[in-house]
Amino acid sequence: MSKSVRNWIWTLTAVVLIIFSDWWIKSDVASRIVNIIGCLILMKQLMKMFQHGSKKVVFWQIVGVAAFLAAILIDLILLSI
């Protein structure tokens, strides 16, 4: 399996985990944990896919990583309540 196919499989897996974690999982705690796992996978794939790019690409990569970190932080705060 080529590297790009593996990247797309991990990306689609992470998107499915994030989108459907609230619908499929009824437990609030488990749903938040699955959402955190999906965000971590997607953040890793985002960093891997846009590793070599122009300054504009690197800027949007940083914005994307910051957004995922904010989502993870919000989920961790909601888990601790």
C-alpha positions in Angstrom: 0.0 0.0 0.0 1.5 3.3 -1.0 2.1 6.2 1.5 -0.6 8.4 0.1 -3.2 5.7 0.3 -2.3 5.1 4.0 -2.5 8.9 4.6 -6.0 9.1 3.1 -7.2 6.0 5.1 -6.0 7.6 8.4 -7.5 10.9 7.4 -10.9 9.4 6.6 -10.8 7.3 9.8 -10.2 10.5 11.9 -12.9 12.4 10.1 -15.4 9.6 10.8 -14.4 9.4 14.4 -14.9 13.2 14.9 -18.1 13.5 13.0 -19.9 10.4 14.2 -18.6 10.2 17.8 -21.7 12.1 19.1 -24.2 10.2 17.0 -23.0 6.6 17.5 -21.7 6.7 21.1 -24.3 7.4 23.7 -21.9 7.7 26.6 -20.7 11.3 27.0 -17.3 10.4 28.4 -16.6 7.8 25.7 -17.8 10.2 23.0 -15.4 12.9 24.2 -12.5 10.4 24.3 -13.2 9.2 20.8 -13.4 12.8 19.6 -9.9 13.5 21.2 -8.5 10.5 19.5 -9.9 11.6 16.1 -8.5 15.1 16.6 -5.1 13.7 17.4 -5.0 11.5 14.4 -6.2 14.3 12.1 -3.7 16.7 13.5 -0.9 14.2 12.9 -2.1 13.6 9.3 -2.4 17.4 8.7 1.2 17.8 9.8 2.4 14.9 7.7 0.5 15.9 4.5 1.7 19.5 4.4 5.2 19.0 5.7 6.9 20.6 2.8 5.2 23.7 1.5 5.4 27.4 1.0 5.0 30.0 3.8 1.3 30.2 3.1 0.9 26.5 3.4 2.9 26.4 6.7 0.7 29.3 8.1 -2.5 27.4 7.4 -1.0 24.2 8.9 -0.2 26.1 12.1 -3.8 27.5 12.1 -5.1 24.0 11.7 -3.0 22.5 14.4 -4.0 25.3 16.8 -7.7 24.6 16.0 -7.2 20.9 16.8 -5.4 21.7 20.0 -8.2 24.0 21.0 -10.8 21.3 20.3 -8.8 18.8 22.3 -8.4 21.3 25.2 -12.2 21.9 25.2 -12.9 18.2 25.3 -10.4 17.7 28.1 -12.0 20.5 30.1 -15.5 19.0 29.6 -14.2 15.6 30.6 -12.9 17.0 33.9 -16.3 18.6 34.8 
